[in-house]
Amino acid sequence: MTDGIFGRESGHEQVVFCQDRASGLKAIIAIYSTALGPALGGTRFYPYASEDEALADVLALSKGMAYKNALAGLDLGGGKAVIIGDPATVKTEALLRAYGRFVQSLGGRYITACDVGTYVQDMDVVARESRFVTGRSPDDGGAGDSSVLTAFGVFQGLRASASHRWGTTDLNGRRVGVAGVGKVGHILVDHLVEAGAQVVISDVSPAAIERVRAAHPEVEVAPDADALAASPLDVFAPCALGGALNDRTVPVLRAEIVCGAANNQLATPDVEKQLEDRGILYAPDYLVNAGGVIQVSDELHGFDFARAKRKATAIFNTTLDVFALAEAEGVPPATAADRLAERRMSQVGRLRSILTT
């Protein structure tokens, strides 16, 4: 069933299929690289239509985590996990603890955290079976909700993008469309409103929209993400699931900047060139959304929020570095970001071959 995916060279070090029939657990853990250290990445709990779909997602997400962690300056590799099923109906203590046993069985090669469909409380349960869990609650010695610094980091990337495109970080009066106002998107809206931006939102969840509108009645609502992308915007911020930049949305996109929290925003590799050809500045997703992994990784050293926030602030300068390299080498920003991450994985990862006592 999965031969087609593995028939292509994925570059992954290890992919583990996990199943516990009694609890209903079906999960896949993918480790892309441990060149810089243990592979850190969250656990996505989602009702995939098929195992092939879940596998394709975890392979893409885990590779993205390796690049994200490298570009964020962390001494961590990249991995990811997916649990197949609807978390609203099949998530149980037994299932999460069974999953924790599988994480523990990898001996620290993979460190997990929250992602779509999993929360701080879930990580506390997983941690009852594994030492290799971050994103836990403060009461359990963890960093709490990583959405806080994820949104903060995206905001820093957005400010850097504005500086590169318009020569100023000032977002006052700029029209910003936020597609997806869930765990991260609604916090990003808080930052944007505080900065004086005119915000337009979309989400498939009426409850998510109402939460934002209750806090910020001035925020406008678009019918859906496609309509939002086609509306008059200065910035388009995809903050839901991946693939938001595709052959349907990019041709009608009217924003000058794309900068959002969603992972794997480019539906296909050629979308990057389409954005470049249209003169749209793209802030690579795994560059600007690294605040969350910076936050949870700080747990490994005894969590300190102020320290983690200082590290996340550096996303501003790293974004400018990526844009500068892109111009210097005549490549799109996503290619420049890949090159910076690959150089660090190669140059620093090589040092692990030097034995120490």
C-alpha positions as a Markdown table, in Angstrom:
| # | Residue | x | y | z |
|---|---|---|---|---|
| 1 | Met | 0.0 | 0.0 | 0.0 |
| 2 | Thr | 2.9 | 2.4 | 0.8 |
| 3 | Asp | 5.4 | 1.1 | -1.8 |
| 4 | Gly | 4.8 | 4.1 | -4.0 |
| 5 | Ile | 5.8 | 6.6 | -1.3 |
| 6 | Phe | 8.9 | 4.7 | -0.3 |
| 7 | Gly | 9.7 | 4.0 | -4.0 |
| 8 | Arg | 10.7 | 7.7 | -4.1 |
| 9 | Glu | 13.8 | 8.7 | -2.1 |
| 10 | Ser | 12.5 | 10.4 | 1.0 |
| 11 | Gly | 15.8 | 10.8 | 2.8 |
| 12 | His | 14.4 | 9.7 | 6.2 |
| 13 | Glu | 16.5 | 7.9 | 8.7 |
| 14 | Gln | 13.6 | 5.9 | 10.2 |
| 15 | Val | 9.8 | 5.5 | 9.9 |
| 16 | Val | 7.9 | 3.5 | 12.5 |
| 17 | Phe | 4.4 | 2.2 | 12.2 |
| 18 | Cys | 2.7 | 1.9 | 15.6 |
| 19 | Gln | -0.4 | -0.1 | 16.4 |
| 20 | Asp | -2.2 | -1.1 | 19.6 |
| 21 | Arg | -5.5 | -2.9 | 18.8 |
| 22 | Ala | -6.8 | -2.8 | 22.3 |
| 23 | Ser | -6.7 | 1.0 | 22.6 |
| 24 | Gly | -7.3 | 1.7 | 18.9 |
| 25 | Leu | -4.0 | 3.4 | 18.4 |
| 26 | Lys | -2.7 | 3.6 | 14.8 |
| 27 | Ala | 0.2 | 6.0 | 14.5 |
| 28 | Ile | 3.3 | 6.7 | 12.4 |
| 29 | Ile | 6.5 | 8.2 | 13.7 |
| 30 | Ala | 8.9 | 9.6 | 11.1 |
| 31 | Ile | 12.5 | 10.7 | 11.9 |
| 32 | Tyr | 14.0 | 12.7 | 9.1 |
| 33 | Ser | 17.4 | 13.6 | 10.6 |
| 34 | Thr | 19.3 | 13.3 | 13.8 |
| 35 | Ala | 22.4 | 15.2 | 12.4 |
| 36 | Leu | 22.0 | 18.0 | 14.9 |
| 37 | Gly | 20.6 | 16.0 | 17.8 |
| 38 | Pro | 17.4 | 14.1 | 18.8 |
| 39 | Ala | 14.5 | 14.6 | 16.4 |
| 40 | Leu | 12.0 | 17.0 | 17.9 |
| 41 | Gly | 8.5 | 17.4 | 16.4 |
| 42 | Gly | 4.9 | 17.4 | 17.4 |
| 43 | Thr | 2.2 | 14.7 | 17.2 |
| 44 | Arg | -0.7 | 15.4 | 14.9 |
| 45 | Phe | -4.0 | 13.7 | 15.6 |
| 46 | Tyr | -6.1 | 13.7 | 12.5 |
| 47 | Pro | -8.8 | 11.6 | 10.7 |
| 48 | Tyr | -6.8 | 10.8 | 7.6 |
| 49 | Ala | -8.7 | 9.2 | 4.8 |
| 50 | Ser | -6.1 | 6.5 | 4.4 |
| 51 | Glu | -2.8 | 5.3 | 5.7 |
| 52 | Asp | -1.1 | 6.5 | 2.5 |
| 53 | Glu | -2.4 | 10.0 | 3.2 |
| 54 | Ala | -1.1 | 9.9 | 6.8 |
| 55 | Leu | 2.3 | 8.6 | 5.7 |
| 56 | Ala | 2.7 | 11.3 | 3.1 |
| 57 | Asp | 1.8 | 13.9 | 5.7 |
| 58 | Val | 4.2 | 12.7 | 8.3 |
| 59 | Leu | 7.1 | 12.4 | 5.9 |
| 60 | Ala | 6.6 | 16.0 | 4.7 |
| 61 | Leu | 6.1 | 17.3 | 8.2 |
| 62 | Ser | 9.2 | 15.5 | 9.7 |
| 63 | Lys | 11.4 | 16.8 | 7.0 |
| 64 | Gly | 10.1 | 20.3 | 7.6 |
| 65 | Met | 10.9 | 19.9 | 11.3 |
| 66 | Ala | 14.5 | 19.1 | 10.5 |
| 67 | Tyr | 14.9 | 22.2 | 8.5 |
| 68 | Lys | 12.9 | 24.3 | 11.0 |
| 69 | Asn | 15.1 | 23.2 | 13.9 |
| 70 | Ala | 18.3 | 23.8 | 12.0 |
| 71 | Leu | 17.3 | 27.3 | 10.9 |
| 72 | Ala | 16.1 | 28.2 | 14.4 |
| 73 | Gly | 19.7 | 27.4 | 15.7 |
| 74 | Leu | 18.6 | 24.5 | 17.8 |
| 75 | Asp | 20.8 | 21.4 | 18.4 |
| 76 | Leu | 17.9 | 19.2 | 17.5 |
| 77 | Gly | 17.0 | 17.0 | 14.5 |
| 78 | Gly | 13.6 | 16.7 | 12.9 |
| 79 | Gly | 10.8 | 14.3 | 13.3 |
| 80 | Lys | 7.1 | 14.2 | 13.5 |
| 81 | Ala | 4.3 | 11.8 | 14.4 |
| 82 | Val | 0.7 | 11.3 | 13.3 |
| 83 | Ile | -2.1 | 9.5 | 15.1 |
| 84 | Ile | -4.8 | 8.3 | 12.6 |
| 85 | Gly | -8.4 | 9.0 | 13.8 |
| 86 | Asp | -10.8 | 11.7 | 14.9 |
| 87 | Pro | -9.5 | 13.0 | 18.3 |
| 88 | Ala | -13.0 | 14.1 | 19.2 |
| 89 | Thr | -14.2 | 10.4 | 19.2 |
| 90 | Val | -11.2 | 8.1 | 19.6 |
| 91 | Lys | -8.8 | 9.9 | 21.9 |
| 92 | Thr | -8.5 | 8.2 | 25.3 |
| 93 | Glu | -6.1 | 7.9 | 28.1 |
| 94 | Ala | -5.3 | 4.3 | 27.1 |
| 95 | Leu | -4.6 | 5.3 | 23.5 |
| 96 | Leu | -2.3 | 8.2 | 24.5 |
| 97 | Arg | -0.4 | 6.1 | 26.9 |
| 98 | Ala | 0.0 | 3.4 | 24.3 |
| 99 | Tyr | 1.4 | 6.0 | 22.0 |
| 100 | Gly | 3.8 | 7.1 | 24.8 |
| 101 | Arg | 5.1 | 3.6 | 25.1 |
| 102 | Phe | 6.0 | 3.6 | 21.4 |
| 103 | Val | 7.8 | 7.0 | 21.8 |
| 104 | Gln | 9.7 | 5.6 | 24.7 |
| 105 | Ser | 10.7 | 2.6 | 22.7 |
| 106 | Leu | 12.8 | 4.8 | 20.4 |
| 107 | Gly | 15.1 | 5.6 | 23.3 |
| 108 | Gly | 15.2 | 9.4 | 22.8 |
| 109 | Arg | 15.8 | 9.4 | 19.1 |
| 110 | Tyr | 12.4 | 11.1 | 18.8 |
| 111 | Ile | 11.0 | 13.8 | 21.2 |
| 112 | Thr | 7.3 | 14.6 | 20.8 |
| 113 | Ala | 5.2 | 17.7 | 21.5 |
| 114 | Cys | 1.7 | 19.1 | 20.6 |
| 115 | Asp | 0.4 | 19.7 | 17.1 |
| 116 | Val | -3.0 | 19.7 | 15.4 |
| 117 | Gly | -5.5 | 17.7 | 17.5 |
| 118 | Thr | -3.2 | 17.3 | 20.5 |
| 119 | Tyr | -2.9 | 19.6 | 23.5 |
| 120 | Val | -0.9 | 20.2 | 26.6 |
| 121 | Gln | -3.1 | 17.9 | 28.7 |
| 122 | Asp | -2.5 | 15.1 | 26.1 |
| 123 | Met | 1.3 | 15.5 | 26.4 |
| 124 | Asp | 1.0 | 15.2 | 30.2 |
| 125 | Val | -0.7 | 11.8 | 29.6 |
| 126 | Val | 1.9 | 10.7 | 27.0 |
| 127 | Ala | 4.6 | 11.7 | 29.5 |
| 128 | Arg | 3.3 | 9.1 | 32.0 |
| 129 | Glu | 4.8 | 6.5 | 29.7 |
| 130 | Ser | 7.8 | 8.4 | 28.1 |
| 131 | Arg | 10.6 | 10.7 | 29.2 |
| 132 | Phe | 10.8 | 12.1 | 25.7 |
| 133 | Val | 7.9 | 14.5 | 25.8 |
| 134 | Thr | 7.8 | 18.3 | 25.6 |
| 135 | Gly | 4.8 | 20.7 | 25.4 |
| 136 | Arg | 3.6 | 19.6 | 28.9 |
| 137 | Ser | 1.7 | 21.8 | 31.3 |
| 138 | Pro | 3.5 | 24.1 | 33.7 |
| 139 | Asp | 2.2 | 22.0 | 36.6 |
| 140 | Asp | 4.1 | 19.1 | 35.0 |
| 141 | Gly | 7.3 | 21.1 | 34.5 |
| 142 | Gly | 6.5 | 22.1 | 30.9 |
| 143 | Ala | 6.2 | 25.2 | 28.8 |
| 144 | Gly | 2.5 | 25.1 | 28.4 |
| 145 | Asp | 0.8 | 26.1 | 25.1 |
| 146 | Ser | 3.4 | 26.5 | 22.4 |
| 147 | Ser | 1.0 | 28.5 | 20.3 |
| 148 | Val | 2.0 | 31.6 | 22.2 |
| 149 | Leu | 5.5 | 31.8 | 20.9 |
| 150 | Thr | 4.5 | 30.3 | 17.5 |
| 151 | Ala | 2.3 | 33.3 | 16.9 |
| 152 | Phe | 4.9 | 35.6 | 18.3 |
| 153 | Gly | 7.5 | 34.2 | 15.9 |
| 154 | Val | 5.2 | 34.6 | 12.9 |
| 155 | Phe | 4.6 | 38.2 | 13.9 |
| 156 | Gln | 8.4 | 38.8 | 14.0 |
| 157 | Gly | 8.7 | 37.2 | 10.6 |
| 158 | Leu | 5.8 | 39.4 | 9.3 |
| 159 | Arg | 7.5 | 42.5 | 10.6 |
| 160 | Ala | 10.8 | 41.5 | 8.9 |
| 161 | Ser | 8.9 | 40.9 | 5.7 |
| 162 | Ala | 7.3 | 44.3 | 5.9 |
| 163 | Ser | 10.7 | 45.9 | 6.5 |
| 164 | His | 12.2 | 44.1 | 3.5 |
| 165 | Arg | 9.2 | 44.9 | 1.2 |
| 166 | Trp | 8.2 | 48.4 | 2.4 |
| 167 | Gly | 11.2 | 49.6 | 4.3 |
| 168 | Thr | 9.4 | 49.7 | 7.6 |
| 169 | Thr | 8.1 | 47.3 | 10.3 |
| 170 | Asp | 5.1 | 49.5 | 10.9 |
| 171 | Leu | 1.9 | 47.5 | 10.2 |
| 172 | Asn | -0.5 | 50.3 | 11.1 |
| 173 | Gly | -3.2 | 50.4 | 8.5 |
| 174 | Arg | -2.0 | 47.4 | 6.6 |
| 175 | Arg | -4.7 | 44.9 | 5.6 |
| 176 | Val | -3.8 | 41.4 | 6.8 |
| 177 | Gly | -5.8 | 38.3 | 6.0 |
| 178 | Val | -5.5 | 35.5 | 8.5 |
| 179 | Ala | -6.7 | 32.1 | 7.1 |
| 180 | Gly | -7.4 | 29.9 | 10.2 |
| 181 | Val | -7.8 | 31.4 | 13.6 |
| 182 | Gly | -7.4 | 28.3 | 15.7 |
| 183 | Lys | -4.6 | 27.7 | 18.3 |
| 184 | Val | -2.1 | 30.0 | 16.6 |
| 185 | Gly | -4.1 | 32.2 | 14.3 |
| 186 | His | -6.2 | 33.8 | 17.0 |
| 187 | Ile | -3.1 | 34.9 | 18.9 |
| 188 | Leu | -1.5 | 36.3 | 15.8 |
| 189 | Val | -4.7 | 38.4 | 15.3 |
| 190 | Asp | -4.1 | 39.8 | 18.8 |
| 191 | His | -0.6 | 40.9 | 17.8 |
| 192 | Leu | -1.8 | 42.4 | 14.5 |
| 193 | Val | -4.7 | 44.3 | 16.1 |
| 194 | Glu | -2.3 | 45.7 | 18.7 |
| 195 | Ala | 0.0 | 46.8 | 15.9 |
| 196 | Gly | -2.9 | 48.7 | 14.2 |
| 197 | Ala | -3.4 | 46.4 | 11.2 |
| 198 | Gln | -6.8 | 46.0 | 9.6 |
| 199 | Val | -7.5 | 42.3 | 10.0 |
| 200 | Val | -9.7 | 40.0 | 7.9 |
| 201 | Ile | -10.2 | 36.4 | 9.0 |
| 202 | Ser | -11.6 | 33.1 | 7.8 |
| 203 | Asp | -12.1 | 29.7 | 9.4 |
| 204 | Val | -14.1 | 26.5 | 8.9 |
| 205 | Ser | -15.2 | 26.7 | 12.6 |
| 206 | Pro | -17.9 | 29.3 | 13.4 |
| 207 | Ala | -16.8 | 29.0 | 17.1 |
| 208 | Ala | -13.2 | 30.0 | 16.2 |
| 209 | Ile | -14.5 | 33.0 | 14.3 |
| 210 | Glu | -16.8 | 34.0 | 17.2 |
| 211 | Arg | -14.0 | 33.8 | 19.7 |
| 212 | Val | -11.9 | 36.3 | 17.6 |
| 213 | Arg | -14.9 | 38.6 | 17.0 |
| 214 | Ala | -15.7 | 38.6 | 20.7 |
| 215 | Ala | -12.2 | 39.9 | 21.5 |
| 216 | His | -11.9 | 42.2 | 18.4 |
| 217 | Pro | -15.4 | 43.2 | 17.0 |
| 218 | Glu | -13.6 | 45.3 | 14.4 |
| 219 | Val | -12.2 | 42.3 | 12.6 |
| 220 | Glu | -13.8 | 41.4 | 9.3 |
| 221 | Val | -14.8 | 37.9 | 8.2 |
| 222 | Ala | -14.4 | 36.4 | 4.8 |
| 223 | Pro | -16.7 | 33.6 | 3.5 |
| 224 | Asp | -13.8 | 31.1 | 3.3 |
| 225 | Ala | -10.0 | 30.9 | 2.8 |
| 226 | Asp | -10.2 | 31.1 | -1.0 |
| 227 | Ala | -12.3 | 34.2 | -0.9 |
| 228 | Leu | -9.9 | 35.7 | 1.7 |
| 229 | Ala | -6.9 | 35.0 | -0.6 |
| 230 | Ala | -8.6 | 36.7 | -3.5 |
| 231 | Ser | -9.5 | 39.8 | -1.5 |
| 232 | Pro | -7.6 | 43.1 | -1.4 |
| 233 | Leu | -4.8 | 42.4 | 1.1 |
| 234 | Asp | -1.3 | 43.6 | 1.9 |
| 235 | Val | -0.4 | 40.4 | 3.7 |
| 236 | Phe | -1.9 | 36.9 | 3.5 |
| 237 | Ala | -1.2 | 34.7 | 6.5 |
| 238 | Pro | -2.1 | 31.0 | 6.1 |
| 239 | Cys | -2.6 | 29.6 | 9.6 |
| 240 | Ala | -4.6 | 26.4 | 9.1 |
| 241 | Leu | -3.5 | 23.1 | 7.5 |
| 242 | Gly | -0.9 | 22.9 | 4.7 |
| 243 | Gly | -1.3 | 23.4 | 0.9 |
| 244 | Ala | -2.9 | 26.9 | 1.2 |
| 245 | Leu | -0.7 | 28.2 | -1.6 |
| 246 | Asn | -1.7 | 26.2 | -4.7 |
| 247 | Asp | -2.7 | 26.5 | -8.3 |
| 248 | Arg | -6.1 | 27.7 | -7.3 |
| 249 | Thr | -5.1 | 30.4 | -4.8 |
| 250 | Val | -1.8 | 31.8 | -6.0 |
| 251 | Pro | -3.1 | 33.1 | -9.4 |
| 252 | Val | -5.8 | 35.2 | -7.6 |
| 253 | Leu | -3.7 | 36.3 | -4.6 |
| 254 | Arg | -3.6 | 40.1 | -4.3 |
| 255 | Ala | -1.3 | 40.4 | -1.3 |
| 256 | Glu | 2.3 | 41.6 | -1.6 |
| 257 | Ile | 3.5 | 39.4 | 1.3 |
| 258 | Val | 2.7 | 35.8 | 2.4 |
| 259 | Cys | 3.7 | 35.1 | 5.9 |
| 260 | Gly | 1.7 | 32.6 | 8.1 |
| 261 | Ala | 1.9 | 29.8 | 10.7 |
| 262 | Ala | 0.7 | 26.8 | 8.7 |
| 263 | Asn | 3.2 | 24.1 | 7.8 |
| 264 | Asn | 3.9 | 23.0 | 4.2 |
| 265 | Gln | 2.1 | 26.0 | 2.7 |
| 266 | Leu | 3.4 | 25.3 | -0.8 |
| 267 | Ala | 1.1 | 22.6 | -2.3 |
| 268 | Thr | 3.7 | 21.7 | -5.0 |
| 269 | Pro | 7.3 | 22.8 | -5.6 |
| 270 | Asp | 6.4 | 24.9 | -8.6 |
| 271 | Val | 4.2 | 27.2 | -6.5 |
| 272 | Glu | 7.4 | 28.9 | -5.1 |
| 273 | Lys | 8.2 | 30.0 | -8.7 |
| 274 | Gln | 4.7 | 31.2 | -9.3 |
| 275 | Leu | 4.9 | 33.5 | -6.2 |
| 276 | Glu | 8.3 | 34.7 | -7.4 |
| 277 | Asp | 7.1 | 35.4 | -10.9 |
| 278 | Arg | 4.2 | 37.4 | -9.5 |
| 279 | Gly | 6.4 | 39.5 | -7.3 |
| 280 | Ile | 4.9 | 38.2 | -4.0 |
| 281 | Leu | 7.4 | 38.0 | -1.1 |
| 282 | Tyr | 7.1 | 34.6 | 0.6 |
| 283 | Ala | 8.4 | 34.2 | 4.1 |
| 284 | Pro | 9.1 | 30.4 | 4.3 |
| 285 | Asp | 6.7 | 28.8 | 6.7 |
| 286 | Tyr | 9.2 | 26.7 | 8.7 |
| 287 | Leu | 11.3 | 29.8 | 9.2 |
| 288 | Val | 8.7 | 32.1 | 10.7 |
| 289 | Asn | 6.6 | 29.4 | 12.6 |
| 290 | Ala | 9.6 | 28.1 | 14.6 |
| 291 | Gly | 8.6 | 30.0 | 17.8 |
| 292 | Gly | 6.6 | 27.0 | 19.1 |
| 293 | Val | 9.5 | 24.5 | 18.8 |
| 294 | Ile | 11.8 | 27.1 | 20.3 |
| 295 | Gln | 9.3 | 27.3 | 23.2 |
| 296 | Val | 9.0 | 23.5 | 23.8 |
| 297 | Ser | 12.7 | 22.8 | 23.2 |
| 298 | Asp | 13.5 | 25.1 | 26.1 |
| 299 | Glu | 11.9 | 22.5 | 28.4 |
| 300 | Leu | 14.9 | 20.4 | 27.8 |
| 301 | His | 17.0 | 22.9 | 29.8 |
| 302 | Gly | 14.4 | 23.7 | 32.5 |
| 303 | Phe | 11.8 | 26.0 | 31.0 |
| 304 | Asp | 12.2 | 29.8 | 31.2 |
| 305 | Phe | 9.6 | 31.7 | 29.2 |
| 306 | Ala | 11.7 | 34.9 | 29.0 |
| 307 | Arg | 14.7 | 33.0 | 27.6 |
| 308 | Ala | 12.5 | 31.2 | 25.1 |
| 309 | Lys | 10.9 | 34.5 | 24.0 |
| 310 | Arg | 14.3 | 36.1 | 23.5 |
| 311 | Lys | 15.3 | 33.2 | 21.2 |
| 312 | Ala | 12.0 | 33.5 | 19.3 |
| 313 | Thr | 12.7 | 37.2 | 18.7 |
| 314 | Ala | 15.7 | 36.2 | 16.6 |
| 315 | Ile | 13.2 | 35.0 | 13.9 |
| 316 | Phe | 13.1 | 38.6 | 12.9 |
| 317 | Asn | 16.8 | 38.7 | 12.0 |
| 318 | Thr | 16.9 | 35.2 | 10.5 |
| 319 | Thr | 14.1 | 36.2 | 8.2 |
| 320 | Leu | 16.1 | 39.2 | 7.0 |
| 321 | Asp | 19.1 | 36.9 | 6.5 |
| 322 | Val | 17.1 | 34.6 | 4.4 |
| 323 | Phe | 15.8 | 37.5 | 2.2 |
| 324 | Ala | 19.3 | 38.8 | 1.8 |
| 325 | Leu | 20.7 | 35.4 | 0.8 |
| 326 | Ala | 17.9 | 35.0 | -1.7 |
| 327 | Glu | 18.8 | 38.3 | -3.4 |
| 328 | Ala | 22.5 | 37.6 | -3.3 |
| 329 | Glu | 22.2 | 34.2 | -4.9 |
| 330 | Gly | 19.2 | 35.0 | -7.1 |
| 331 | Val | 16.9 | 32.4 | -5.7 |
| 332 | Pro | 13.4 | 32.5 | -4.1 |
| 333 | Pro | 13.4 | 32.9 | -0.2 |
| 334 | Ala | 12.2 | 29.3 | 0.3 |
| 335 | Thr | 15.3 | 28.0 | -1.6 |
| 336 | Ala | 17.5 | 30.4 | 0.4 |
| 337 | Ala | 16.1 | 29.1 | 3.7 |
| 338 | Asp | 16.7 | 25.5 | 2.6 |
| 339 | Arg | 20.3 | 26.3 | 1.8 |
| 340 | Leu | 20.9 | 27.9 | 5.2 |
| 341 | Ala | 19.3 | 25.0 | 7.0 |
| 342 | Glu | 21.2 | 22.4 | 4.9 |
| 343 | Arg | 24.5 | 24.2 | 5.5 |
| 344 | Arg | 24.0 | 24.1 | 9.3 |
| 345 | Met | 23.0 | 20.4 | 9.3 |
| 346 | Ser | 26.1 | 19.6 | 7.2 |
| 347 | Gln | 28.6 | 21.8 | 8.9 |
| 348 | Val | 27.5 | 21.3 | 12.5 |
| 349 | Gly | 26.2 | 17.8 | 12.1 |
| 350 | Arg | 29.6 | 16.7 | 10.9 |
| 351 | Leu | 31.0 | 17.5 | 14.3 |
| 352 | Arg | 29.1 | 14.6 | 15.8 |
| 353 | Ser | 31.6 | 12.2 | 14.1 |
| 354 | Ile | 34.3 | 13.6 | 16.4 |
| 355 | Leu | 34.4 | 11.3 | 19.4 |
| 356 | Thr | 34.7 | 12.8 | 22.9 |
| 357 | Thr | 35.2 | 11.2 | 26.3 |
